[in-house]
Amino acid sequence: MQNRSRRLAALATLALLAGCGAAHTVGHQLFGLDNGASASGAVSSVFGYAVADEPQAALVGRDSLNRGGNAADAAAAEGFALAVTLPSRAGLGGGGACVIKLADASGKKQSPVVLSFPAAAPAATGGDRPAAVPMLARGLLAMQARYGRLPPSAVIVPAERLAGGAQLSQALAADLQVVGPALLADPGAAAVFAPGGRALAVGASFQQPDLAATLETLRVNGVNGLYAGSGAAQFVQAADAAGGGLTVQDLASATPRYQPPVFSRQAGYAVASLPPAPPQPGRALPASAAFMALDKDGGSVVCVTSMNNLFGTGRIAPGTGVLLAASPRAYPLPEFAAAIAYAPESLAFRAAVAGTGQNEAQAAASIALTSALIGQTAPIPPPGRADVISCPGKVPGGEASCTARAGSPSGLAIGGR
């Protein structure tokens, strides 16, 4: 009864947040939108780009820029949206890493940094389907708190709305086809992705009221809503019911980490990259997803996420809507590949890339960055894919030179002025 009341309250909140049908607008006719449309349907009012491996998330990022947010706001909003629309690769139960190049609060340009928040193994082994410690929300909120301009709630509200009714994208449908009955054996997953016993088709609307309630808790209480106090205790209990084997101490100890990127030079530009993973010969690396944003001041964020396995453990923590990521004790570490290129003296933005595609992620990012910097196009061997924003004239100053593309055929790059 308590969970039912919580879900009904969440849906009521979503109705209030959505206003006059805004939640429906975000999910309406997303595929094939012209460049320049925002998530609210308005023409882009400011320069900026948002790219994501799932279209609804890219539209949320673009809308964040139009509402006065910077690249950190837009990327955080995209990340939370992906937790709803592409939980197979970017759920709240997972984690990731970002390269960030943004000015500080005073407006002074800063050298890029890396924010690392991988879905790590818990302190002890336990559970019949061991889960990783969920890190996505903690990482996104940490980035937005340090660099964002909008209120923290503004980057969560769009995801809440999508949890009340999103469209099943080609990206998520393709992942569902891969896992098939193995995922739908979990009652929580089946209720979301196969209501009535049949897997949803591309374009179908699907609701995640429990996930909406979890996002609402994060919006109202911040990270403490999930990582401390009664919120942590309730989540751990739910995760254990799904065989996760997590503890409250695991959540309390899970903190994002800022660190220097790997710096290099290429074609006259400085390049800041995510550190490469440890080599794991012969093992297929887990599936991942990417998203990025560029704002009008040349601020940029590029992120890669993973559930340490496609759909993680394949189980949703009951009553939370959170698909649990797999413990990296049972699976290899994902390969996170992302980089930002910029003018070394002025720090003006030149290009950003993110690589996905399991073992080919690093190669995909490297090929895409080289192609962007020399102004040529080189094929990326499958299964590698790369999201790219390229501004030969640099930003600020050369906004008209910019182009962007999503590496996934079912992703979306949207922006311009």
Secondary structure as the mmCIF struct_conf table of DSSP 4:
data_model
#
loop_
_struct_conf.conf_type_id
_struct_conf.id
_struct_conf.beg_label_comp_id
_struct_conf.beg_label_asym_id
_struct_conf.beg_label_seq_id
_struct_conf.end_label_comp_id
_struct_conf.end_label_asym_id
_struct_conf.end_label_seq_id
HELX_RH_AL_P HELX_RH_AL_P1 GLN A 2 ALA A 18
TURN_TY1_P TURN_TY1_P1 GLY A 19 GLY A 21
HELX_RH_AL_P HELX_RH_AL_P2 ALA A 22 VAL A 26
TURN_TY1_P TURN_TY1_P2 GLY A 27 GLY A 27
BEND BEND1 HIS A 28 GLN A 29
TURN_TY1_P TURN_TY1_P3 PHE A 31 GLY A 32
HELX_LH_PP_P HELX_LH_PP_P1 LEU A 33 ASP A 34
TURN_TY1_P TURN_TY1_P4 ASN A 35 GLY A 36
STRN STRN1 ALA A 37 ALA A 37
TURN_TY1_P TURN_TY1_P5 ALA A 39 SER A 40
BEND BEND2 GLY A 41 GLY A 41
HELX_LH_PP_P HELX_LH_PP_P2 ALA A 42 ALA A 42
STRN STRN2 VAL A 43 VAL A 43
HELX_LH_PP_P HELX_LH_PP_P3 SER A 44 SER A 44
BEND BEND3 VAL A 46 VAL A 46
STRN STRN3 GLY A 48 ALA A 52
BEND BEND4 ASP A 53 GLU A 54
HELX_RH_AL_P HELX_RH_AL_P3 PRO A 55 ASN A 66
TURN_TY1_P TURN_TY1_P6 ARG A 67 GLY A 68
HELX_RH_AL_P HELX_RH_AL_P4 ALA A 71 THR A 85
HELX_RH_AL_P HELX_RH_AL_P5 PRO A 87 ALA A 90
TURN_TY1_P TURN_TY1_P7 LEU A 92 LEU A 92
STRN STRN4 GLY A 93 GLY A 93
STRN STRN5 GLY A 95 LYS A 101
TURN_TY1_P TURN_TY1_P8 ALA A 105 SER A 106
BEND BEND5 GLY A 107 GLY A 107
STRN STRN6 VAL A 113 PHE A 117
HELX_LH_PP_P HELX_LH_PP_P4 ALA A 120 PRO A 122
BEND BEND6 ALA A 123 ALA A 124
BEND BEND7 GLY A 127 ARG A 129
STRN STRN7 ALA A 131 ALA A 131
HELX_LH_PP_P HELX_LH_PP_P5 ALA A 132 PRO A 134
HELX_RH_AL_P HELX_RH_AL_P6 LEU A 136 TYR A 147
BEND BEND8 LEU A 150 LEU A 150
HELX_RH_3T_P HELX_RH_3T_P1 PRO A 152 VAL A 155
TURN_TY1_P TURN_TY1_P9 ILE A 156 ILE A 156
HELX_RH_AL_P HELX_RH_AL_P7 VAL A 157 ALA A 163
TURN_TY1_P TURN_TY1_P10 GLY A 164 GLY A 164
BEND BEND9 GLY A 165 GLY A 165
STRN STRN8 ALA A 166 GLN A 167
HELX_RH_AL_P HELX_RH_AL_P8 GLN A 170 VAL A 179
TURN_TY1_P TURN_TY1_P11 GLY A 180 GLY A 180
HELX_RH_AL_P HELX_RH_AL_P9 PRO A 181 LEU A 184
TURN_TY1_P TURN_TY1_P12 ALA A 185 ALA A 185
BEND BEND10 ASP A 186 ASP A 186
HELX_RH_AL_P HELX_RH_AL_P10 PRO A 187 PHE A 193
BEND BEND11 ALA A 194 ALA A 194
HELX_RH_3T_P HELX_RH_3T_P2 PRO A 195 GLY A 197
BEND BEND12 ARG A 198 ARG A 198
HELX_LH_PP_P HELX_LH_PP_P6 ALA A 199 ALA A 201
TURN_TY1_P TURN_TY1_P13 VAL A 202 GLY A 203
STRN STRN9 SER A 205 PHE A 206
HELX_RH_AL_P HELX_RH_AL_P11 PRO A 209 ASN A 221
TURN_TY1_P TURN_TY1_P14 GLY A 222 VAL A 223
HELX_RH_AL_P HELX_RH_AL_P12 ASN A 224 TYR A 227
BEND BEND13 ALA A 228 ALA A 228
HELX_RH_AL_P HELX_RH_AL_P13 GLY A 229 ALA A 241
TURN_TY1_P TURN_TY1_P15 ALA A 242 GLY A 243
HELX_RH_AL_P HELX_RH_AL_P14 VAL A 248 SER A 253
STRN STRN10 ARG A 257 GLN A 259
STRN STRN11 VAL A 262 GLN A 266
TURN_TY1_P TURN_TY1_P16 ALA A 267 GLY A 268
STRN STRN12 TYR A 269 SER A 273
HELX_LH_PP_P HELX_LH_PP_P7 LEU A 274 PRO A 279
TURN_TY1_P TURN_TY1_P17 PRO A 281 GLY A 282
HELX_LH_PP_P HELX_LH_PP_P8 ALA A 284 ALA A 287
STRN STRN13 SER A 288 LEU A 294
TURN_TY1_P TURN_TY1_P18 LYS A 296 ASP A 297
BEND BEND14 GLY A 298 GLY A 298
STRN STRN14 SER A 300 SER A 306
BEND BEND15 ASN A 308 ASN A 309
TURN_TY1_P TURN_TY1_P19 LEU A 310 THR A 313
BEND BEND16 GLY A 314 GLY A 314
STRN STRN15 ILE A 316 ALA A 317
TURN_TY1_P TURN_TY1_P20 PRO A 318 GLY A 321
STRN STRN16 VAL A 322 LEU A 323
STRN STRN17 LEU A 324 LEU A 324
HELX_LH_PP_P HELX_LH_PP_P9 ALA A 325 ALA A 325
STRN STRN18 ALA A 326 ALA A 326
HELX_LH_PP_P HELX_LH_PP_P10 SER A 327 SER A 327
TURN_TY1_P TURN_TY1_P21 PRO A 328 ALA A 330
BEND BEND17 TYR A 331 TYR A 331
HELX_LH_PP_P HELX_LH_PP_P11 PRO A 332 PRO A 334
STRN STRN19 ALA A 337 TYR A 342
TURN_TY1_P TURN_TY1_P22 PRO A 344 SER A 346
STRN STRN20 PHE A 349 THR A 356
BEND BEND18 GLY A 357 GLY A 357
HELX_RH_3T_P HELX_RH_3T_P3 GLN A 358 GLU A 360
HELX_RH_AL_P HELX_RH_AL_P15 ALA A 361 ILE A 374
TURN_TY1_P TURN_TY1_P23 GLY A 375 GLY A 375
TURN_TY1_P TURN_TY1_P24 PRO A 382 PRO A 383
STRN STRN21 ARG A 385 VAL A 395
TURN_TY1_P TURN_TY1_P25 PRO A 396 GLY A 397
HELX_RH_3T_P HELX_RH_3T_P4 GLU A 399 SER A 401
STRN STRN22 THR A 403 ARG A 405
BEND BEND19 GLY A 407 SER A 408
TURN_TY1_P TURN_TY1_P26 PRO A 409 SER A 410
STRN STRN23 LEU A 412 GLY A 416
#
